[in-house]
Amino acid sequence: PTFGFVSYSYASRHIIGDTKCEIEGKELKIIQSLAAMTGEMQGVSCRIKIFSYPEKKELGSREIVFPELGIEPVTKTVRVSGIEPEGLIVIRVEVKGKGFADSYETYYDPINEEKAYYGVTEYRTVRPAKQQSSPSPSVNK
């Protein structure tokens, strides 16, 4: 069981992580939450790299240190200035601690200001057209 998370971006046998983004003018605010899967961890580093998509051009990076992690999430916020995205943003998170190194990517759509999902190009639900029922065949006697 986990506590304190509203959503997850990643989970492994070492950590649980959640990465959220917000655009504020020309600044990208990244809210990073981490928790240890079991017990406690000391000195966990988290490298966040921001890329444009699909070009994968690096737009910036930040390093966060979590001195101590337990099963309750610890949340830290970083800001990256000078971000003027024209499309999706890829957030690559690399987490290292004693005896492990995990990494994951999450996608953010700054235009719609929401999490994006790889491979999804349009965010709408298309309802199926109503099928017209064919008239019952008449039986002539």
ZADRENTOR-118226 format. One record per atom (N, C-alpha, C, CB): residue number from 1; residue in one letter; atom name; x, y negated, z. Coordinates in steps of 0.1 Angstrom, whole numbers. Glycine has a CB too. Layout:
// residues N
{NUM "A" "CA" {X Y Z}},
...
This chain:
// residues 141
{1 "P" "N" {8 12 0}},
{1 "P" "CA" {0 0 0}},
{1 "P" "C" {9 -13 0}},
{1 "P" "CB" {-9 0 12}},
{2 "T" "N" {3 -23 -6}},
{2 "T" "CA" {10 -36 -6}},
{2 "T" "C" {1 -46 1}},
{2 "T" "CB" {14 -40 -20}},
{3 "F" "N" {8 -57 6}},
{3 "F" "CA" {1 -67 13}},
{3 "F" "C" {5 -81 7}},
{3 "F" "CB" {4 -67 28}},
{4 "G" "N" {-5 -90 7}},
{4 "G" "CA" {-1 -104 3}},
{4 "G" "C" {0 -108 -11}},
{4 "G" "CB" {11 -107 10}},
{5 "F" "N" {-1 -98 -20}},
{5 "F" "CA" {-1 -101 -35}},
{5 "F" "C" {-15 -103 -40}},
{5 "F" "CB" {7 -90 -42}},
{6 "V" "N" {-17 -113 -49}},
{6 "V" "CA" {-29 -114 -56}},
{6 "V" "C" {-28 -107 -69}},
{6 "V" "CB" {-33 -129 -58}},
{7 "S" "N" {-16 -107 -75}},
{7 "S" "CA" {-14 -100 -87}},
{7 "S" "C" {1 -95 -88}},
{7 "S" "CB" {-17 -109 -100}},
{8 "Y" "N" {4 -87 -97}},
{8 "Y" "CA" {17 -81 -99}},
{8 "Y" "C" {22 -84 -113}},
{8 "Y" "CB" {18 -66 -95}},
{9 "S" "N" {35 -86 -115}},
{9 "S" "CA" {41 -86 -128}},
{9 "S" "C" {50 -74 -130}},
{9 "S" "CB" {49 -99 -130}},
{10 "Y" "N" {54 -68 -118}},
{10 "Y" "CA" {64 -57 -119}},
{10 "Y" "C" {64 -50 -106}},
{10 "Y" "CB" {78 -62 -123}},
{11 "A" "N" {67 -37 -107}},
{11 "A" "CA" {69 -29 -95}},
{11 "A" "C" {78 -17 -99}},
{11 "A" "CB" {55 -23 -90}},
{12 "S" "N" {87 -14 -89}},
{12 "S" "CA" {96 -3 -91}},
{12 "S" "C" {97 4 -77}},
{12 "S" "CB" {111 -8 -96}},
{13 "R" "N" {106 13 -76}},
{13 "R" "CA" {108 20 -63}},
{13 "R" "C" {115 11 -53}},
{13 "R" "CB" {115 33 -64}},
{14 "H" "N" {121 -1 -58}},
{14 "H" "CA" {128 -10 -49}},
{14 "H" "C" {120 -22 -45}},
{14 "H" "CB" {141 -14 -56}},
{15 "I" "N" {113 -28 -55}},
{15 "I" "CA" {107 -41 -53}},
{15 "I" "C" {93 -42 -60}},
{15 "I" "CB" {116 -53 -58}},
{16 "I" "N" {86 -52 -55}},
{16 "I" "CA" {73 -56 -62}},
{16 "I" "C" {76 -71 -65}},
{16 "I" "CB" {60 -54 -54}},
{17 "G" "N" {72 -75 -78}},
{17 "G" "CA" {74 -89 -81}},
{17 "G" "C" {62 -95 -88}},
{17 "G" "CB" {86 -90 -90}},
{18 "D" "N" {60 -108 -86}},
{18 "D" "CA" {50 -115 -94}},
{18 "D" "C" {56 -128 -98}},
{18 "D" "CB" {37 -117 -85}},
{19 "T" "N" {54 -131 -111}},
{19 "T" "CA" {59 -144 -117}},
{19 "T" "C" {48 -151 -123}},
{19 "T" "CB" {70 -140 -127}},
{20 "K" "N" {46 -164 -118}},
{20 "K" "CA" {36 -173 -124}},
{20 "K" "C" {42 -185 -129}},
{20 "K" "CB" {25 -176 -113}},
{21 "C" "N" {37 -191 -139}},
{21 "C" "CA" {42 -203 -145}},
{21 "C" "C" {32 -214 -147}},
{21 "C" "CB" {48 -200 -159}},
{22 "E" "N" {36 -226 -146}},
{22 "E" "CA" {28 -238 -149}},
{22 "E" "C" {36 -248 -156}},
{22 "E" "CB" {22 -244 -136}},
{23 "I" "N" {30 -255 -166}},
{23 "I" "CA" {37 -266 -173}},
{23 "I" "C" {32 -279 -166}},
{23 "I" "CB" {34 -266 -188}},
{24 "E" "N" {42 -287 -162}},
{24 "E" "CA" {39 -300 -157}},
{24 "E" "C" {47 -310 -164}},
{24 "E" "CB" {42 -301 -141}},
{25 "G" "N" {41 -316 -175}},
{25 "G" "CA" {48 -326 -183}},
{25 "G" "C" {58 -318 -192}},
{25 "G" "CB" {55 -337 -175}},
{26 "K" "N" {71 -322 -191}},
{26 "K" "CA" {82 -315 -198}},
{26 "K" "C" {89 -305 -188}},
{26 "K" "CB" {91 -325 -204}},
{27 "E" "N" {82 -301 -178}},
{27 "E" "CA" {89 -293 -168}},
{27 "E" "C" {81 -280 -166}},
{27 "E" "CB" {90 -300 -154}},
{28 "L" "N" {88 -269 -165}},
{28 "L" "CA" {82 -256 -163}},
{28 "L" "C" {84 -252 -148}},
{28 "L" "CB" {88 -245 -172}},
{29 "K" "N" {73 -250 -141}},
{29 "K" "CA" {73 -246 -127}},
{29 "K" "C" {71 -231 -127}},
{29 "K" "CB" {63 -254 -118}},
{30 "I" "N" {81 -224 -121}},
{30 "I" "CA" {80 -209 -119}},
{30 "I" "C" {79 -206 -105}},
{30 "I" "CB" {92 -202 -126}},
{31 "I" "N" {68 -198 -102}},
{31 "I" "CA" {65 -194 -88}},
{31 "I" "C" {69 -179 -88}},
{31 "I" "CB" {51 -197 -84}},
{32 "Q" "N" {79 -175 -80}},
{32 "Q" "CA" {84 -162 -80}},
{32 "Q" "C" {81 -156 -66}},
{32 "Q" "CB" {99 -161 -83}},
{33 "S" "N" {74 -145 -66}},
{33 "S" "CA" {72 -137 -53}},
{33 "S" "C" {78 -124 -54}},
{33 "S" "CB" {57 -136 -50}},
{34 "L" "N" {85 -120 -44}},
{34 "L" "CA" {92 -107 -43}},
{34 "L" "C" {89 -100 -29}},
{34 "L" "CB" {107 -108 -45}},
{35 "A" "N" {88 -87 -29}},
{35 "A" "CA" {87 -79 -17}},
{35 "A" "C" {95 -67 -18}},
{35 "A" "CB" {72 -77 -13}},
{36 "A" "N" {100 -61 -7}},
{36 "A" "CA" {107 -48 -8}},
{36 "A" "C" {96 -38 -7}},
{36 "A" "CB" {117 -47 5}},
{37 "M" "N" {99 -27 -15}},
{37 "M" "CA" {89 -16 -15}},
{37 "M" "C" {89 -8 -1}},
{37 "M" "CB" {93 -6 -26}},
{38 "T" "N" {101 -7 4}},
{38 "T" "CA" {101 0 17}},
{38 "T" "C" {112 -7 26}},
{38 "T" "CB" {105 15 16}},
{39 "G" "N" {109 -8 39}},
{39 "G" "CA" {119 -14 48}},
{39 "G" "C" {122 -29 45}},
{39 "G" "CB" {131 -6 48}},
{40 "E" "N" {135 -32 48}},
{40 "E" "CA" {139 -46 46}},
{40 "E" "C" {152 -46 37}},
{40 "E" "CB" {142 -52 59}},
{41 "M" "N" {154 -57 30}},
{41 "M" "CA" {166 -59 22}},
{41 "M" "C" {172 -72 25}},
{41 "M" "CB" {162 -58 6}},
{42 "Q" "N" {185 -73 24}},
{42 "Q" "CA" {191 -86 26}},
{42 "Q" "C" {199 -90 14}},
{42 "Q" "CB" {201 -85 38}},
{43 "G" "N" {200 -103 11}},
{43 "G" "CA" {208 -108 0}},
{43 "G" "C" {204 -104 -13}},
{43 "G" "CB" {222 -104 2}},
{44 "V" "N" {191 -106 -16}},
{44 "V" "CA" {186 -102 -30}},
{44 "V" "C" {186 -114 -39}},
{44 "V" "CB" {171 -96 -29}},
{45 "S" "N" {192 -113 -50}},
{45 "S" "CA" {193 -124 -60}},
{45 "S" "C" {184 -122 -71}},
{45 "S" "CB" {208 -126 -65}},
{46 "C" "N" {178 -133 -76}},
{46 "C" "CA" {168 -133 -87}},
{46 "C" "C" {172 -143 -97}},
{46 "C" "CB" {154 -135 -81}},
{47 "R" "N" {176 -138 -109}},
{47 "R" "CA" {180 -147 -120}},
{47 "R" "C" {168 -148 -130}},
{47 "R" "CB" {192 -142 -128}},
{48 "I" "N" {163 -160 -132}},
{48 "I" "CA" {151 -162 -141}},
{48 "I" "C" {156 -169 -153}},
{48 "I" "CB" {140 -171 -134}},
{49 "K" "N" {154 -163 -165}},
{49 "K" "CA" {158 -168 -178}},
{49 "K" "C" {145 -171 -186}},
{49 "K" "CB" {168 -159 -185}},
{50 "I" "N" {145 -183 -193}},
{50 "I" "CA" {134 -187 -200}},
{50 "I" "C" {137 -187 -215}},
{50 "I" "CB" {128 -201 -196}},
{51 "F" "N" {129 -180 -223}},
{51 "F" "CA" {132 -179 -238}},
{51 "F" "C" {119 -184 -245}},
{51 "F" "CB" {136 -165 -242}},
{52 "S" "N" {122 -189 -258}},
{52 "S" "CA" {111 -191 -267}},
{52 "S" "C" {107 -178 -273}},
{52 "S" "CB" {114 -202 -277}},
{53 "Y" "N" {95 -177 -278}},
{53 "Y" "CA" {90 -165 -284}},
{53 "Y" "C" {84 -169 -297}},
{53 "Y" "CB" {81 -156 -275}},
{54 "P" "N" {87 -163 -309}},
{54 "P" "CA" {94 -151 -311}},
{54 "P" "C" {109 -153 -313}},
{54 "P" "CB" {88 -143 -322}},
{55 "E" "N" {114 -165 -313}},
{55 "E" "CA" {128 -168 -316}},
{55 "E" "C" {138 -162 -306}},
{55 "E" "CB" {130 -183 -318}},
{56 "K" "N" {133 -161 -293}},
{56 "K" "CA" {142 -156 -282}},
{56 "K" "C" {154 -166 -280}},
{56 "K" "CB" {147 -142 -285}},
{57 "K" "N" {151 -179 -282}},
{57 "K" "CA" {161 -189 -279}},
{57 "K" "C" {161 -193 -264}},
{57 "K" "CB" {159 -202 -288}},
{58 "E" "N" {172 -192 -258}},
{58 "E" "CA" {172 -195 -243}},
{58 "E" "C" {169 -210 -241}},
{58 "E" "CB" {186 -191 -237}},
{59 "L" "N" {159 -213 -233}},
{59 "L" "CA" {155 -226 -230}},
{59 "L" "C" {160 -231 -216}},
{59 "L" "CB" {140 -227 -230}},
{60 "G" "N" {165 -222 -208}},
{60 "G" "CA" {170 -225 -194}},
{60 "G" "C" {170 -213 -185}},
{60 "G" "CB" {161 -236 -188}},
{61 "S" "N" {176 -215 -174}},
{61 "S" "CA" {177 -204 -164}},
{61 "S" "C" {179 -210 -150}},
{61 "S" "CB" {188 -194 -167}},
{62 "R" "N" {175 -202 -140}},
{62 "R" "CA" {176 -206 -126}},
{62 "R" "C" {180 -193 -118}},
{62 "R" "CB" {164 -213 -121}},
{63 "E" "N" {187 -195 -107}},
{63 "E" "CA" {190 -184 -98}},
{63 "E" "C" {183 -187 -84}},
{63 "E" "CB" {205 -183 -96}},
{64 "I" "N" {177 -177 -79}},
{64 "I" "CA" {171 -178 -65}},
{64 "I" "C" {177 -167 -57}},
{64 "I" "CB" {155 -177 -66}},
{65 "V" "N" {180 -171 -44}},
{65 "V" "CA" {185 -161 -35}},
{65 "V" "C" {174 -159 -24}},
{65 "V" "CB" {198 -165 -29}},
{66 "F" "N" {170 -146 -22}},
{66 "F" "CA" {161 -143 -11}},
{66 "F" "C" {170 -136 0}},
{66 "F" "CB" {150 -132 -16}},
{67 "P" "N" {173 -144 10}},
{67 "P" "CA" {182 -139 21}},
{67 "P" "C" {177 -126 27}},
{67 "P" "CB" {184 -149 32}},
{68 "E" "N" {163 -125 28}},
{68 "E" "CA" {157 -113 34}},
{68 "E" "C" {144 -110 28}},
{68 "E" "CB" {156 -115 50}},
{69 "L" "N" {141 -98 25}},
{69 "L" "CA" {128 -93 20}},
{69 "L" "C" {123 -82 28}},
{69 "L" "CB" {129 -89 5}},
{70 "G" "N" {110 -82 31}},
{70 "G" "CA" {103 -71 37}},
{70 "G" "C" {91 -67 29}},
{70 "G" "CB" {98 -75 52}},
{71 "I" "N" {81 -60 35}},
{71 "I" "CA" {70 -56 27}},
{71 "I" "C" {60 -67 24}},
{71 "I" "CB" {63 -44 34}},
{72 "E" "N" {61 -78 32}},
{72 "E" "CA" {53 -90 29}},
{72 "E" "C" {60 -98 18}},
{72 "E" "CB" {50 -98 42}},
{73 "P" "N" {53 -103 8}},
{73 "P" "CA" {60 -111 -2}},
{73 "P" "C" {65 -124 3}},
{73 "P" "CB" {50 -114 -14}},
{74 "V" "N" {77 -128 -3}},
{74 "V" "CA" {83 -141 -1}},
{74 "V" "C" {82 -148 -14}},
{74 "V" "CB" {98 -139 4}},
{75 "T" "N" {78 -160 -13}},
{75 "T" "CA" {75 -168 -26}},
{75 "T" "C" {85 -180 -26}},
{75 "T" "CB" {61 -173 -27}},
{76 "K" "N" {91 -182 -37}},
{76 "K" "CA" {99 -194 -39}},
{76 "K" "C" {96 -200 -53}},
{76 "K" "CB" {115 -190 -39}},
{77 "T" "N" {97 -213 -54}},
{77 "T" "CA" {94 -221 -66}},
{77 "T" "C" {106 -227 -72}},
{77 "T" "CB" {83 -231 -63}},
{78 "V" "N" {108 -226 -85}},
{78 "V" "CA" {119 -233 -92}},
{78 "V" "C" {113 -241 -103}},
{78 "V" "CB" {130 -223 -97}},
{79 "R" "N" {120 -251 -108}},
{79 "R" "CA" {116 -259 -119}},
{79 "R" "C" {127 -260 -129}},
{79 "R" "CB" {112 -274 -114}},
{80 "V" "N" {123 -260 -142}},
{80 "V" "CA" {132 -262 -153}},
{80 "V" "C" {127 -273 -161}},
{80 "V" "CB" {133 -248 -161}},
{81 "S" "N" {136 -284 -162}},
{81 "S" "CA" {132 -296 -169}},
{81 "S" "C" {136 -295 -184}},
{81 "S" "CB" {139 -308 -164}},
{82 "G" "N" {129 -303 -192}},
{82 "G" "CA" {133 -304 -206}},
{82 "G" "C" {126 -293 -215}},
{82 "G" "CB" {147 -303 -208}},
{83 "I" "N" {116 -287 -210}},
{83 "I" "CA" {109 -276 -217}},
{83 "I" "C" {98 -282 -225}},
{83 "I" "CB" {103 -265 -208}},
{84 "E" "N" {99 -281 -239}},
{84 "E" "CA" {88 -285 -248}},
{84 "E" "C" {84 -274 -257}},
{84 "E" "CB" {93 -298 -256}},
{85 "P" "N" {77 -264 -251}},
{85 "P" "CA" {74 -252 -259}},
{85 "P" "C" {64 -255 -270}},
{85 "P" "CB" {68 -241 -250}},
{86 "E" "N" {66 -248 -281}},
{86 "E" "CA" {57 -249 -293}},
{86 "E" "C" {49 -236 -294}},
{86 "E" "CB" {64 -252 -306}},
{87 "G" "N" {53 -226 -286}},
{87 "G" "CA" {46 -213 -287}},
{87 "G" "C" {48 -206 -274}},
{87 "G" "CB" {52 -204 -298}},
{88 "L" "N" {47 -193 -274}},
{88 "L" "CA" {48 -185 -262}},
{88 "L" "C" {62 -187 -255}},
{88 "L" "CB" {45 -171 -264}},
{89 "I" "N" {63 -185 -242}},
{89 "I" "CA" {75 -185 -235}},
{89 "I" "C" {77 -171 -229}},
{89 "I" "CB" {75 -196 -224}},
{90 "V" "N" {89 -166 -229}},
{90 "V" "CA" {92 -153 -223}},
{90 "V" "C" {100 -156 -210}},
{90 "V" "CB" {101 -144 -232}},
{91 "I" "N" {96 -151 -199}},
{91 "I" "CA" {103 -153 -186}},
{91 "I" "C" {109 -139 -183}},
{91 "I" "CB" {93 -157 -175}},
{92 "R" "N" {122 -139 -183}},
{92 "R" "CA" {130 -126 -180}},
{92 "R" "C" {135 -128 -166}},
{92 "R" "CB" {142 -124 -190}},
{93 "V" "N" {131 -118 -157}},
{93 "V" "CA" {135 -118 -143}},
{93 "V" "C" {144 -107 -141}},
{93 "V" "CB" {122 -117 -134}},
{94 "E" "N" {156 -110 -135}},
{94 "E" "CA" {166 -100 -132}},
{94 "E" "C" {169 -100 -117}},
{94 "E" "CB" {180 -102 -140}},
{95 "V" "N" {165 -89 -110}},
{95 "V" "CA" {166 -89 -96}},
{95 "V" "C" {177 -79 -92}},
{95 "V" "CB" {153 -85 -89}},
{96 "K" "N" {186 -83 -83}},
{96 "K" "CA" {197 -75 -79}},
{96 "K" "C" {198 -75 -64}},
{96 "K" "CB" {211 -79 -85}},
{97 "G" "N" {201 -63 -58}},
{97 "G" "CA" {203 -62 -44}},
{97 "G" "C" {213 -51 -41}},
{97 "G" "CB" {190 -59 -37}},
{98 "K" "N" {215 -47 -29}},
{98 "K" "CA" {224 -37 -26}},
{98 "K" "C" {219 -23 -31}},
{98 "K" "CB" {226 -36 -10}},
{99 "G" "N" {226 -18 -41}},
{99 "G" "CA" {223 -5 -46}},
{99 "G" "C" {212 -5 -57}},
{99 "G" "CB" {219 4 -36}},
{100 "F" "N" {208 -16 -62}},
{100 "F" "CA" {198 -16 -73}},
{100 "F" "C" {199 -29 -82}},
{100 "F" "CB" {184 -15 -67}},
{101 "A" "N" {194 -28 -94}},
{101 "A" "CA" {193 -39 -103}},
{101 "A" "C" {180 -36 -112}},
{101 "A" "CB" {206 -41 -112}},
{102 "D" "N" {170 -44 -111}},
{102 "D" "CA" {158 -43 -118}},
{102 "D" "C" {156 -55 -127}},
{102 "D" "CB" {146 -41 -109}},
{103 "S" "N" {149 -54 -138}},
{103 "S" "CA" {146 -65 -146}},
{103 "S" "C" {133 -63 -153}},
{103 "S" "CB" {157 -68 -157}},
{104 "Y" "N" {126 -74 -156}},
{104 "Y" "CA" {113 -73 -163}},
{104 "Y" "C" {111 -86 -170}},
{104 "Y" "CB" {101 -70 -154}},
{105 "E" "N" {101 -86 -180}},
{105 "E" "CA" {97 -98 -187}},
{105 "E" "C" {82 -100 -186}},
{105 "E" "CB" {102 -97 -202}},
{106 "T" "N" {79 -113 -186}},
{106 "T" "CA" {65 -116 -186}},
{106 "T" "C" {63 -128 -196}},
{106 "T" "CB" {60 -120 -172}},
{107 "Y" "N" {52 -129 -202}},
{107 "Y" "CA" {49 -139 -212}},
{107 "Y" "C" {39 -149 -207}},
{107 "Y" "CB" {44 -132 -225}},
{108 "Y" "N" {42 -162 -211}},
{108 "Y" "CA" {33 -173 -207}},
{108 "Y" "C" {29 -181 -219}},
{108 "Y" "CB" {40 -182 -197}},
{109 "D" "N" {17 -185 -220}},
{109 "D" "CA" {12 -193 -231}},
{109 "D" "C" {10 -207 -226}},
{109 "D" "CB" {-2 -187 -237}},
{110 "P" "N" {19 -216 -229}},
{110 "P" "CA" {18 -230 -223}},
{110 "P" "C" {7 -238 -229}},
{110 "P" "CB" {31 -237 -225}},
{111 "I" "N" {3 -235 -241}},
{111 "I" "CA" {-8 -242 -247}},
{111 "I" "C" {-21 -240 -241}},
{111 "I" "CB" {-9 -239 -262}},
{112 "N" "N" {-24 -227 -238}},
{112 "N" "CA" {-37 -224 -231}},
{112 "N" "C" {-35 -223 -216}},
{112 "N" "CB" {-42 -210 -236}},
{113 "E" "N" {-22 -225 -211}},
{113 "E" "CA" {-19 -225 -197}},
{113 "E" "C" {-23 -212 -190}},
{113 "E" "CB" {-25 -237 -190}},
{114 "E" "N" {-19 -201 -196}},
{114 "E" "CA" {-23 -188 -190}},
{114 "E" "C" {-13 -177 -193}},
{114 "E" "CB" {-37 -184 -195}},
{115 "K" "N" {-13 -167 -186}},
{115 "K" "CA" {-4 -155 -189}},
{115 "K" "C" {-8 -150 -202}},
{115 "K" "CB" {-5 -145 -177}},
{116 "A" "N" {3 -146 -210}},
{116 "A" "CA" {0 -140 -223}},
{116 "A" "C" {5 -126 -222}},
{116 "A" "CB" {8 -148 -234}},
{117 "Y" "N" {0 -118 -232}},
{117 "Y" "CA" {3 -104 -232}},
{117 "Y" "C" {9 -100 -246}},
{117 "Y" "CB" {-10 -95 -229}},
{118 "Y" "N" {20 -94 -245}},
{118 "Y" "CA" {28 -90 -257}},
{118 "Y" "C" {19 -82 -267}},
{118 "Y" "CB" {40 -82 -254}},
{119 "G" "N" {19 -87 -279}},
{119 "G" "CA" {11 -80 -290}},
{119 "G" "C" {-3 -85 -291}},
{119 "G" "CB" {10 -65 -286}},
{120 "V" "N" {-8 -93 -282}},
{120 "V" "CA" {-21 -99 -283}},
{120 "V" "C" {-20 -112 -290}},
{120 "V" "CB" {-28 -100 -269}},
{121 "T" "N" {-27 -114 -301}},
{121 "T" "CA" {-25 -126 -309}},
{121 "T" "C" {-37 -135 -308}},
{121 "T" "CB" {-22 -123 -323}},
{122 "E" "N" {-48 -130 -303}},
{122 "E" "CA" {-60 -138 -302}},
{122 "E" "C" {-68 -134 -290}},
{122 "E" "CB" {-69 -136 -315}},
{123 "Y" "N" {-72 -144 -282}},
{123 "Y" "CA" {-78 -141 -269}},
{123 "Y" "C" {-93 -144 -270}},
{123 "Y" "CB" {-72 -150 -258}},
{124 "R" "N" {-100 -135 -276}},
{124 "R" "CA" {-115 -136 -277}},
{124 "R" "C" {-121 -122 -278}},
{124 "R" "CB" {-120 -146 -288}},
{125 "T" "N" {-133 -121 -273}},
{125 "T" "CA" {-140 -108 -275}},
{125 "T" "C" {-149 -109 -286}},
{125 "T" "CB" {-147 -104 -261}},
{126 "V" "N" {-149 -100 -295}},
{126 "V" "CA" {-158 -100 -306}},
{126 "V" "C" {-169 -89 -303}},
{126 "V" "CB" {-151 -97 -320}},
{127 "R" "N" {-181 -94 -302}},
{127 "R" "CA" {-192 -84 -300}},
{127 "R" "C" {-195 -77 -313}},
{127 "R" "CB" {-204 -91 -294}},
{128 "P" "N" {-198 -64 -312}},
{128 "P" "CA" {-201 -57 -324}},
{128 "P" "C" {-214 -62 -329}},
{128 "P" "CB" {-202 -42 -321}},
{129 "A" "N" {-215 -62 -343}},
{129 "A" "CA" {-228 -66 -349}},
{129 "A" "C" {-239 -56 -346}},
{129 "A" "CB" {-226 -67 -364}},
{130 "K" "N" {-251 -61 -344}},
{130 "K" "CA" {-262 -52 -341}},
{130 "K" "C" {-265 -44 -354}},
{130 "K" "CB" {-275 -60 -337}},
{131 "Q" "N" {-266 -31 -351}},
{131 "Q" "CA" {-269 -23 -362}},
{131 "Q" "C" {-284 -23 -365}},
{131 "Q" "CB" {-264 -8 -359}},
{132 "Q" "N" {-287 -24 -377}},
{132 "Q" "CA" {-301 -23 -381}},
{132 "Q" "C" {-305 -9 -381}},
{132 "Q" "CB" {-304 -30 -395}},
{133 "S" "N" {-317 -6 -375}},
{133 "S" "CA" {-321 8 -375}},
{133 "S" "C" {-328 10 -389}},
{133 "S" "CB" {-330 11 -363}},
{134 "S" "N" {-326 21 -394}},
{134 "S" "CA" {-332 24 -407}},
{134 "S" "C" {-346 30 -404}},
{134 "S" "CB" {-324 34 -415}},
{135 "P" "N" {-355 26 -413}},
{135 "P" "CA" {-369 31 -410}},
{135 "P" "C" {-369 46 -411}},
{135 "P" "CB" {-379 25 -420}},
{136 "S" "N" {-378 52 -403}},
{136 "S" "CA" {-380 66 -403}},
{136 "S" "C" {-386 70 -416}},
{136 "S" "CB" {-389 71 -391}},
{137 "P" "N" {-381 81 -421}},
{137 "P" "CA" {-386 86 -434}},
{137 "P" "C" {-401 90 -432}},
{137 "P" "CB" {-378 98 -440}},
{138 "S" "N" {-409 85 -442}},
{138 "S" "CA" {-423 89 -441}},
{138 "S" "C" {-425 103 -447}},
{138 "S" "CB" {-431 78 -449}},
{139 "V" "N" {-434 109 -442}},
{139 "V" "CA" {-437 123 -446}},
{139 "V" "C" {-451 122 -453}},
{139 "V" "CB" {-437 133 -435}},
{140 "N" "N" {-451 126 -466}},
{140 "N" "CA" {-464 126 -473}},
{140 "N" "C" {-469 140 -473}},
{140 "N" "CB" {-461 121 -488}},
{141 "K" "N" {-482 141 -469}},
{141 "K" "CA" {-488 154 -469}},
{141 "K" "C" {-499 154 -479}},
{141 "K" "CB" {-494 157 -456}},
